[in-house]
Amino acid sequence: MELPNLDIKGKIEELVEKAKADDSFLSKFKENPIKAVEDTLGVDLPDEAIKKIVDGIKAKLFPEDQEGGLSGLIKKITGKDKD
């Protein structure tokens, strides 16, 4: 599936900056990241594009939660999520 002509990296950077500056958006993103991104962008994108944007934002805002981060390491060692 081909994505529309969209600068995904640019949108990730834009939304990361918005999350850092806007506590309301950050709260919405933590609660429901897909809806927060769709509402903020104001366009209906394919699920594949939204997932890439959400994953990119999460990686920049919460690197410790990524597979290579501390919690990812804990999951690998213990075989479960941290408490």
N, C-alpha and C positions, 0 to 999 in steps of 0.2 A: 504494500500500500504506500503510495507516494504522499508525503505530507505537503500541505500548502506551502507556498513560498513564505517561510517563517524563520526568523532568526531566533532559534531556540536558545542559543547561548546568550543572546542579547536580552531576551525575555527573562531568563534565569537571573542575570545580573540585575535587571530592573526590579524584579520582584524581591530579590535578596535585599537590595537597598531599601525597598518599601517596608519589608519586614523589620529591618533594623531601626527604621525611623517611625514606624506606625505600630504601636502596641496592639491596637484593635485588629489590624490585619494579621499580625503575628498570632494573636489569640485565635482568630478564625482559621488560620492556616494549621495550627496545632490541632484544632478540633476536627476540621474537615478540609484537608489540603486541596483536594480536587475541586470542591465547590469554591473555595477561596480564590484559587487561580482562575477558574472560569468566570466568576463574578468580576474579578479585577480586570481581566483582559477584555471582557465584554464581547467575546466571540466564541462561537461553538467550534471547538477543535476536535479532531479525531482523538480517541482515547490514547492512542500511541503517543501523540504529541504532548498531551496533558501529562501523561505518566513520566515522560522524559523531563518535562519542566519541573514537576513536583519532586522527582528524584534528584534533580540538579540543585534545587533550592534546599532540600533536606541535607544534601552532602555539604553544602556551604554553611548552612546555619547550625547543623548538628553533626559535625564530623565524628564525634565520639560514638554516635549511634550507627555508623556505617559498618559494614562487615570488617573492614580493616581497622576500625577504631577500637577503643577499649571495650565497649559492650559487645562488639563483634567477636573480640578475642575471648571474652568471658563466655559467650555462647558456645564458641568452639571448644573451650576447655571443659566446661561443665555440661554441655549438651542441652542447656536451657537458658531462657532469658534471665537477666539479673532481676532481683527484687526491687 
